[in-house]
Amino acid sequence: MNEKILKILKEIRPEFEFEGVEDFFDEGMLDSFDLVTLVSELDKAFNIHIDGMDIVPENFMNVNAIENLLKKNGVN
């Protein structure tokens, strides 16, 4: 799952190396427009629907946070 998440992030913002970063937003790697794209790509890649209430920066601040959100949505 980790590799798939990193691949999606790299497709959205190829100029950044996302591995090991604590907060993509604080580091200026992602913004609110990227977040919308990321949610859409995760929905497609993992065949899920991320609830609007879960679309907050804290759930997308790093790879672990994204992974936890996906697990919450039933992805193993």
C-alpha positions as CSV (number, residue, x, y, z in Angstrom):
1,M,0.0,0.0,0.0
2,N,2.9,2.3,0.9
3,E,4.4,2.1,-2.6
4,K,1.1,2.7,-4.3
5,I,0.5,5.9,-2.2
6,L,4.0,7.1,-3.0
7,K,3.4,6.5,-6.7
8,I,0.2,8.5,-6.6
9,L,1.9,11.4,-4.7
10,K,4.8,11.4,-7.2
11,E,2.3,11.5,-10.2
12,I,0.6,14.6,-8.6
13,R,3.8,16.4,-7.6
14,P,6.8,14.8,-9.4
15,E,9.2,17.4,-8.2
16,F,9.1,16.2,-4.6
17,E,10.4,13.2,-2.7
18,F,7.6,12.3,-0.3
19,E,9.2,9.4,1.6
20,G,10.0,10.2,5.2
21,V,8.4,13.6,5.3
22,E,6.4,14.4,8.4
23,D,4.0,17.0,7.0
24,F,3.5,17.5,3.2
25,F,1.5,20.7,3.8
26,D,4.0,22.4,6.2
27,E,6.8,21.5,3.8
28,G,4.9,23.1,0.9
29,M,4.7,19.9,-1.0
30,L,0.9,19.8,-1.3
31,D,-1.8,22.4,-1.2
32,S,-5.6,22.3,-1.1
33,F,-5.8,21.8,-4.9
34,D,-3.4,18.8,-4.7
35,L,-5.5,17.4,-1.8
36,V,-8.6,17.3,-4.1
37,T,-6.6,15.5,-6.8
38,L,-5.1,13.1,-4.2
39,V,-8.5,12.1,-2.8
40,S,-9.8,11.4,-6.3
41,E,-6.7,9.3,-7.2
42,L,-6.9,7.4,-4.0
43,D,-10.6,6.7,-4.5
44,K,-9.8,5.3,-8.0
45,A,-6.7,3.4,-7.1
46,F,-8.1,1.7,-4.0
47,N,-11.8,1.5,-5.3
48,I,-13.1,3.3,-2.2
49,H,-15.0,6.5,-1.4
50,I,-13.3,8.8,1.1
51,D,-16.0,10.6,3.1
52,G,-16.0,14.4,3.0
53,M,-15.7,14.6,6.7
54,D,-12.3,12.8,6.4
55,I,-10.9,15.2,3.8
56,V,-8.8,17.3,6.2
57,P,-5.1,18.0,6.0
58,E,-4.4,15.9,9.1
59,N,-5.4,12.7,7.2
60,F,-3.1,13.5,4.3
61,M,-0.1,15.0,6.0
62,N,2.2,12.1,5.4
63,V,2.2,8.5,4.0
64,N,1.3,7.0,7.4
65,A,-1.7,9.3,7.9
66,I,-2.9,8.4,4.3
67,E,-2.4,4.7,5.0
68,N,-4.4,4.9,8.3
69,L,-7.2,6.7,6.4
70,L,-7.3,4.0,3.8
71,K,-7.4,1.3,6.4
72,K,-10.3,3.1,8.1
73,N,-12.0,2.9,4.7
74,G,-11.5,-0.8,4.4
75,V,-8.3,-1.1,2.5
76,N,-6.0,-3.8,3.7
